C-alpha cells in the first residue's frame, strides 16, 4: 500500500473513532438531564411546563454537540482537504 492509501485508511479509522468517542459525552449528558427533569417533575408536578420547556431546550443544545461531531467526521471522510492536497502533489 502506498502512502495515500495509508492516509485514507487512517482518516477513516480516526473518523469512526471520533464519532464513537464524541457521542459518549452527549449521550451521558442527555441521560443525566432527563433523569434530573424526572426528579424535578416528581417533586413539583405543578411546574411541568417550565421543566419540560427547559428540558427540551437543554436536550437540543446537547444534541447539537453530537451533530457537530458527525459533521466534522463526515468532512474528514468525504471532503478531506489534506487528502486532496496529497493527491495534487
MDTraj code that builds the backbone (N, CA, C; nanometers):
import mdtraj as md
import numpy as np

residues = "UNK UNK UNK UNK UNK UNK UNK UNK UNK UNK UNK UNK UNK UNK UNK UNK UNK UNK UNK UNK UNK UNK UNK UNK UNK UNK UNK UNK UNK UNK UNK UNK UNK UNK UNK UNK UNK UNK UNK UNK UNK UNK UNK UNK UNK UNK UNK UNK UNK UNK UNK UNK UNK UNK UNK UNK UNK UNK UNK UNK UNK UNK UNK UNK UNK UNK UNK UNK UNK UNK UNK UNK UNK UNK UNK UNK UNK UNK UNK UNK UNK UNK UNK UNK UNK UNK UNK UNK UNK".split()
xyz = np.array([
    [0.0845, -0.1188, 0.0000],
    [0.0000, 0.0000, 0.0000],
    [0.0885, 0.1246, 0.0000],
    [0.0477, 0.2216, -0.0759],
    [0.1252, 0.3449, -0.0803],
    [0.0813, 0.4405, 0.0309],
    [0.1488, 0.5542, 0.0375],
    [0.1235, 0.6488, 0.1465],
    [-0.0180, 0.7065, 0.1438],
    [-0.0705, 0.7301, 0.0252],
    [-0.2053, 0.7872, 0.0155],
    [-0.3098, 0.6877, 0.0651],
    [-0.2899, 0.5603, 0.0363],
    [-0.3834, 0.4580, 0.0853],
    [-0.3798, 0.4498, 0.2370],
    [-0.2595, 0.4580, 0.2947],
    [-0.2481, 0.4562, 0.4406],
    [-0.3151, 0.5795, 0.5013],
    [-0.2980, 0.6931, 0.4361],
    [-0.3607, 0.8154, 0.4861],
    [-0.5128, 0.8054, 0.4805],
    [-0.5656, 0.7528, 0.3719],
    [-0.7113, 0.7370, 0.3590],
    [-0.7639, 0.6389, 0.4634],
    [-0.6905, 0.5304, 0.4852],
    [-0.7308, 0.4328, 0.5868],
    [-0.7279, 0.4953, 0.7260],
    [-0.6213, 0.5700, 0.7548],
    [-0.6116, 0.6371, 0.8848],
    [-0.7225, 0.7384, 0.9054],
    [-0.7567, 0.8125, 0.8004],
    [-0.8659, 0.9103, 0.8107],
    [-0.9986, 0.8421, 0.8412],
    [-1.0212, 0.7283, 0.7778],
    [-1.1454, 0.6548, 0.8015],
    [-1.1528, 0.6032, 0.9446],
    [-1.0426, 0.5478, 0.9932],
    [-1.0402, 0.4950, 1.1304],
    [-1.0570, 0.6084, 1.2313],
    [-0.9884, 0.7189, 1.2093],
    [-0.9993, 0.8324, 1.3009],
    [-1.1406, 0.8909, 1.3003],
    [-1.2030, 0.8970, 1.1840],
    [-1.3404, 0.9482, 1.1775],
    [-1.4358, 0.8564, 1.2539],
    [-1.4165, 0.7258, 1.2405],
    [-1.5014, 0.6313, 1.3141],
    [-1.4802, 0.6445, 1.4646],
    [-1.3552, 0.6583, 1.5068],
    [-1.3276, 0.6768, 1.6495],
    [-1.3835, 0.8098, 1.7005],
    [-1.3752, 0.9127, 1.6180],
    [-1.4279, 1.0433, 1.6589],
    [-1.5781, 1.0366, 1.6813],
    [-1.6478, 0.9667, 1.5939],
    [-1.7923, 0.9527, 1.6124],
    [-1.8210, 0.8723, 1.7392],
    [-1.7505, 0.7616, 1.7554],
    [-1.7740, 0.6763, 1.8718],
    [-1.7454, 0.7458, 2.0034],
    [-1.6332, 0.8154, 2.0099],
    [-1.5947, 0.8824, 2.1343],
    [-1.6719, 1.0130, 2.1520],
    [-1.6964, 1.0828, 2.0429],
    [-1.7613, 1.2129, 2.0509],
    [-1.9072, 1.2089, 2.0889],
    [-1.9707, 1.0944, 2.0776],
    [-2.1124, 1.0860, 2.1117],
    [-2.1334, 1.0347, 2.2537],
    [-2.0281, 0.9863, 2.3164],
    [-2.0424, 0.9340, 2.4524],
    [-2.0799, 1.0460, 2.5497],
    [-2.0122, 1.1594, 2.5400],
    [-2.0413, 1.2721, 2.6292],
    [-2.1844, 1.3214, 2.6176],
    [-2.2308, 1.3532, 2.4962],
    [-2.3701, 1.3965, 2.4843],
    [-2.4711, 1.2904, 2.5280],
    [-2.4401, 1.1641, 2.5063],
    [-2.5339, 1.0587, 2.5478],
    [-2.5487, 1.0561, 2.6998],
    [-2.4364, 1.0622, 2.7709],
    [-2.4440, 1.0654, 2.9171],
    [-2.5101, 1.1940, 2.9665],
    [-2.4809, 1.3058, 2.9004],
    [-2.5412, 1.4331, 2.9407],
    [-2.6925, 1.4307, 2.9215],
    [-2.7385, 1.3705, 2.8117],
    [-2.8836, 1.3601, 2.7894],
    [-2.9487, 1.2732, 2.8966],
    [-2.8843, 1.1638, 2.9297],
    [-2.9377, 1.0768, 3.0340],
    [-2.9490, 1.1474, 3.1674],
    [-2.8452, 1.2230, 3.2023],
    [-2.8493, 1.2967, 3.3293],
    [-2.9552, 1.4062, 3.3269],
    [-2.9693, 1.4740, 3.2136],
    [-3.0693, 1.5815, 3.2037],
    [-3.2103, 1.5258, 3.2179],
    [-3.2368, 1.4148, 3.1511],
    [-3.3700, 1.3540, 3.1604],
    [-3.3958, 1.3036, 3.3017],
    [-3.2944, 1.2440, 3.3626],
    [-3.3093, 1.1953, 3.4995],
    [-3.3391, 1.3103, 3.5958],
    [-3.2665, 1.4190, 3.5812],
    [-3.2903, 1.5350, 3.6682],
    [-3.4284, 1.5958, 3.6444],
    [-3.4709, 1.5989, 3.5192],
    [-3.6037, 1.6533, 3.4892],
    [-3.7130, 1.5661, 3.5494],
    [-3.6962, 1.4355, 3.5414],
    [-3.7967, 1.3469, 3.6012],
    [-3.7993, 1.3602, 3.7530],
    [-3.6824, 1.3777, 3.8148],
    [-3.6791, 1.4017, 3.9592],
    [-3.7510, 1.5319, 3.9945],
    [-3.7266, 1.6356, 3.9152],
    [-3.7919, 1.7640, 3.9408],
    [-3.9427, 1.7537, 3.9210],
    [-3.9847, 1.6772, 3.8196],
    [-4.1290, 1.6584, 3.7979],
    [-4.1931, 1.5813, 3.9124],
    [-4.1200, 1.4864, 3.9681],
    [-4.1748, 1.4103, 4.0802],
    [-4.1904, 1.4988, 4.2036],
    [-4.0992, 1.5945, 4.2212],
    [-4.1063, 1.6825, 4.3375],
    [-4.2081, 1.7952, 4.3196],
    [-4.2140, 1.8500, 4.1973],
    [-4.3027, 1.9639, 4.1718],
    [-4.3824, 1.9407, 4.0438],
    [-4.4877, 1.8624, 4.0497],
    [-4.5658, 1.8360, 3.9286],
    [-4.6343, 1.9605, 3.8721],
    [-4.6555, 2.0614, 3.9545],
    [-4.7221, 2.1822, 3.9054],
    [-4.6302, 2.2658, 3.8151],
    [-4.5011, 2.2425, 3.8185],
    [-4.4058, 2.3176, 3.7346],
    [-4.3692, 2.2394, 3.6085],
    [-4.4632, 2.1567, 3.5627],
    [-4.4332, 2.0682, 3.4494],
    [-4.3964, 2.1457, 3.3229],
    [-4.4713, 2.2486, 3.2904],
    [-4.4446, 2.3226, 3.1655],
    [-4.3053, 2.3846, 3.1660],
    [-4.2705, 2.4462, 3.2751],
    [-4.1395, 2.5112, 3.2849],
    [-4.0264, 2.4086, 3.2782],
    [-4.0440, 2.2983, 3.3477],
    [-3.9402, 2.1945, 3.3493],
    [-3.9256, 2.1316, 3.2119],
    [-4.0368, 2.1002, 3.1479],
    [-4.0295, 2.0358, 3.0162],
    [-3.9715, 2.1302, 2.9111],
    [-4.0081, 2.2571, 2.9176],
    [-3.9543, 2.3544, 2.8216],
    [-3.8025, 2.3660, 2.8380],
    [-3.7577, 2.3763, 2.9626],
    [-3.6143, 2.3839, 2.9889],
    [-3.5445, 2.2554, 2.9475],
    [-3.6088, 2.1418, 2.9700],
    [-3.5503, 2.0132, 2.9318],
    [-3.5314, 2.0051, 2.7810],
    [-3.6331, 2.0431, 2.7046],
    [-3.6223, 2.0312, 2.5589],
    [-3.5189, 2.1273, 2.5010],
    [-3.5084, 2.2464, 2.5572],
    [-3.4048, 2.3393, 2.5113],
    [-3.2668, 2.2834, 2.5442],
    [-3.2512, 2.2299, 2.6637],
    [-3.1235, 2.1698, 2.7024],
    [-3.0881, 2.0490, 2.6179],
    [-3.1872, 1.9645, 2.5891],
    [-3.1607, 1.8471, 2.5051],
    [-3.1211, 1.8877, 2.3639],
    [-3.1817, 1.9933, 2.3125],
    [-3.1438, 2.0405, 2.1785],
    [-3.0002, 2.0908, 2.1775],
    [-2.9600, 2.1601, 2.2817],
    [-2.8219, 2.2085, 2.2880],
    [-2.7232, 2.0932, 2.3041],
    [-2.7586, 1.9939, 2.3828],
    [-2.6716, 1.8773, 2.3997],
    [-2.6618, 1.8004, 2.2689],
    [-2.7731, 1.7852, 2.2003],
    [-2.7736, 1.7108, 2.0742],
    [-2.6910, 1.7822, 1.9678],
    [-2.6840, 1.9143, 1.9760],
    [-2.6043, 1.9878, 1.8770],
    [-2.4570, 1.9489, 1.8853],
    [-2.4085, 1.9139, 2.0026],
    [-2.2692, 1.8679, 2.0147],
    [-2.2472, 1.7405, 1.9349],
    [-2.3398, 1.6468, 1.9448],
    [-2.3277, 1.5222, 1.8693],
    [-2.3388, 1.5479, 1.7196],
    [-2.4219, 1.6426, 1.6801],
    [-2.4351, 1.6751, 1.5380],
    [-2.3060, 1.7372, 1.4859],
    [-2.2415, 1.8226, 1.5661],
    [-2.1131, 1.8801, 1.5246],
    [-2.0083, 1.7715, 1.5045],
    [-2.0055, 1.6740, 1.5938],
    [-1.9112, 1.5620, 1.5792],
    [-1.9381, 1.4877, 1.4493],
    [-2.0639, 1.4631, 1.4197],
    [-2.0994, 1.3929, 1.2965],
    [-2.0579, 1.4726, 1.1731],
    [-2.0809, 1.6026, 1.1748],
    [-2.0458, 1.6862, 1.0594],
    [-1.8948, 1.6864, 1.0366],
    [-1.8173, 1.7013, 1.1429],
    [-1.6708, 1.7009, 1.1285],
    [-1.6231, 1.5659, 1.0772],
    [-1.6800, 1.4569, 1.1284],
    [-1.6397, 1.3240, 1.0815],
    [-1.6758, 1.3045, 0.9345],
    [-1.7905, 1.3536, 0.8926],
    [-1.8278, 1.3425, 0.7515],
    [-1.7366, 1.4261, 0.6624],
    [-1.6935, 1.5414, 0.7120],
    [-1.5978, 1.6220, 0.6359],
    [-1.4663, 1.5468, 0.6219],
    [-1.4213, 1.4840, 0.7300],
    [-1.2968, 1.4068, 0.7238],
    [-1.3107, 1.2913, 0.6262],
    [-1.4260, 1.2275, 0.6242],
    [-1.4443, 1.1117, 0.5365],
    [-1.4583, 1.1492, 0.3897],
    [-1.5423, 1.2463, 0.3595],
    [-1.5797, 1.2692, 0.2208],
    [-1.5177, 1.3931, 0.1565],
    [-1.4699, 1.4862, 0.2347],
    [-1.4148, 1.6090, 0.1769],
    [-1.2873, 1.6477, 0.2506],
    [-1.1971, 1.5528, 0.2669],
    [-1.0746, 1.5752, 0.3419],
    [-0.9811, 1.6667, 0.2625],
    [-0.9568, 1.7887, 0.3098],
    [-0.8731, 1.8813, 0.2338],
    [-0.7279, 1.8353, 0.2245],
    [-0.6782, 1.7692, 0.3270],
    [-0.5397, 1.7225, 0.3229],
    [-0.5225, 1.6106, 0.2216],
    [-0.6219, 1.5254, 0.2079],
    [-0.6151, 1.4187, 0.1082],
    [-0.6164, 1.4774, -0.0327],
    [-0.6958, 1.5802, -0.0542],
    [-0.6963, 1.6463, -0.1851],
    [-0.5603, 1.7085, -0.2144],
    [-0.4972, 1.7661, -0.1123],
    [-0.3637, 1.8241, -0.1300],
    [-0.2620, 1.7154, -0.1644],
    [-0.2711, 1.6013, -0.0977],
    [-0.1777, 1.4916, -0.1259],
    [-0.1982, 1.4353, -0.2659],
    [-0.3213, 1.4322, -0.3120],
    [-0.3476, 1.3806, -0.4459],
    [-0.2957, 1.4746, -0.5547],
    [-0.2943, 1.6058, -0.5273],
    [-0.2436, 1.7015, -0.6256],
    [-0.0924, 1.6929, -0.6395],
    [-0.0238, 1.6648, -0.5303],
    [0.1230, 1.6628, -0.5356],
    [0.1786, 1.5260, -0.5648],
])
top = md.Topology()
chain = top.add_chain()
for i, resn in enumerate(residues, 1):
    res = top.add_residue(resn, chain, resSeq=i)
    for name in ("N", "CA", "C"):
        top.add_atom(name, md.element.get_by_symbol(name[0]), res)
traj = md.Trajectory(xyz[None], top)
